[in-house]
Amino acid sequence: MKADVVIIGGGVIGAAIARELSRYNLNIILIEKEDDVAMGTSKGNSGIIHAGYNADFKTLKGRLNIKSNPLFDKLCQDLKVRFKRIGSLVVGLAQEDFGKLKELKENGEKNGIKNLEIIAGDKLFRLEPNLNLQTKYALYAPSAGIISPYKFTIALVDSAVINGVNVLLETEAKDIRIEEKQVYGLVTDRGLIETKVIINAAGLHADEIAKTAGDDFKISPLKGEYQLFDKQWGNLVNHILFPIPTKLSKGILVAPTVHDNLLIGPNSYRVKEKDNLSTTKVGAQEVYEGARKLVPHLPHQDLINSFAGLRADIEGRDDFIIEASKKIRGFINVAGIKSPGLSSAPAIAEMVSGILKEVVKEISPQLELNYKDDFIEALPEQPRFADYLDKTD
């Protein structure tokens, strides 16, 4: 089997890259070791499209979050994915929180985010009648939104497949074949794929893939637990509610989902195992009590699901890694994509496209990245799942 480009990882980042690169006349293969796409971090997160006021514009995750946010309206319309720009509130329960909210507002405005507003009193409680009555102020960001992260990922893959990408499920990357410091193939548990370009979007396992190419970083999983309530509680809040953020986390949120449920979470703690998705009694209590600080009258019943997700935290680095390898030609790392990774996915894909153009110039000048004349921007009303299945054989 041969390909111009192989993408490792069928999460939202690999899916977004696959769709973006399917604009070109390239033979692209996306491999995923599980039996479906969106089986890792992409199915176990908050489903929030962040406004970007908390982002450091000097970082990749800051710039890419801010660049991506306005892209979601048209992208989700094209992909037939539900997206609601309901806005968010960062809730200050103490008088001294005003300073932090002002800092976040100024940072957001410096980054070009419009219509940020610090609100209080009657105006605030008209927006959120069930908010903690002790709330003094809140930062309102109308550009924040909610999405189904797994449906978004699936739709990105559907779009990529309709535009010619070949998806191989239950296919695990094992090693990289290298000759003279140049990628020549990817060894999988189903055989060799000959290729000159590999894009490593393997999520929690991206460090293991990178190691086979000689790149050295370590991913240490951060786990977050969530609780999902029945749809009768979906209108308990109208916006995404955040506490005052810390350096470690945006905190335990309360939000409606695009399916009209109520979601609370996550907490955040480090685990050793990259497959540890267990939930705990202690974690559930922490999430519930954290959420009650924002909305005291949370339901005690009608909990329909508790789940956990893992985030790919790179030890010693608080930013994404998106770059061509300095060790071998033809290898691109897209790693450490934790929050705001979902919010940044479209711009990450565009950035990888730019990197690929430079990589191709160096290793294979004859492989020109020419745009297709027949790229299909919008999914049909009923995606052609038969096409998708045919390409996974």
Number of C-alpha atoms within 10 A of each C-alpha: 9 15 18 18 25 27 23 28 31 31 27 31 28 30 30 27 28 33 26 22 24 23 21 20 18 19 16 25 24 28 24 23 19 16 12 16 26 25 18 24 22 26 21 21 24 24 22 23 28 26 26 30 27 18 21 16 18 8 12 18 26 20 18 25 28 25 19 21 22 14 14 21 15 12 17 19 13 18 23 18 22 15 22 18 17 16 19 25 26 23 27 23 19 11 11 11 17 19 11 15 24 15 14 22 23 16 18 23 15 12 19 13 19 15 13 18 15 19 17 15 12 10 10 19 15 10 15 17 15 17 21 17 13 12 19 18 22 26 26 24 26 18 20 23 25 25 23 19 24 21 19 26 27 21 23 27 29 22 29 29 25 21 22 22 24 25 28 24 20 15 20 19 22 16 18 23 19 17 11 8 13 18 21 19 23 23 16 16 12 12 13 17 21 18 22 24 26 26 25 25 29 29 28 26 19 22 24 19 21 25 14 14 24 12 17 11 18 20 22 21 25 22 26 24 26 24 20 21 22 16 17 11 18 19 15 21 18 18 24 24 27 22 21 21 16 8 6 9 13 17 20 27 25 30 28 24 24 17 12 15 18 24 25 26 28 29 22 20 13 13 14 11 12 17 12 14 17 12 17 13 7 9 20 20 11 17 23 23 15 21 25 19 20 25 21 15 13 19 15 8 8 12 15 11 11 17 18 22 24 29 26 25 24 22 12 9 12 14 18 24 17 21 16 21 16 13 12 17 23 26 25 25 23 24 26 30 27 24 22 20 22 28 30 28 25 25 23 29 23 17 16 21 19 11 15 23 14 14 20 19 13 11 15 13 12 8 13 13 17 10 13 13 9 9 16 15 15 15 20 13 9 7 16 14 12 8 14 21 14 11 16 16 9
